[in-house]
């Protein structure tokens, strides 16, 4: 399992180094995940491979990682209450925008797919 954690951390470190060195606007953790995805696609590890075992153990304890965020929200609950209207707009508007864009992209793609199926 230590070997798997080392692989995961090295991918994150490599992503962070690339992002910082090249001054990319993408977080290093995201680049590290893309690197890990590339490695996994290239190597096709077995289910009992160290990186798979380590990732399964991390996923089992994933809810624990949300505890600090929850404590942070509780710590600023008064501030959230003061700005709830602004926060509501900040949550709802991007959500609606994402919904509209997704529908705008999915509808033509679905039509195109049904047209191809009808042509066959």
Secondary structure, 3 states (H helix, E strand, C coil): CHHHHHHHHHHHHHHHHHHHHCCCCCCHHHHHHHHHHHHHHHHCCCCCCHHHHHHHHHHHCHHHHHHHHHHHHHHCHHHHHHCHHHHHHHHHHHHHHHHHHHHHHHHHHHHHHHHHHHHC
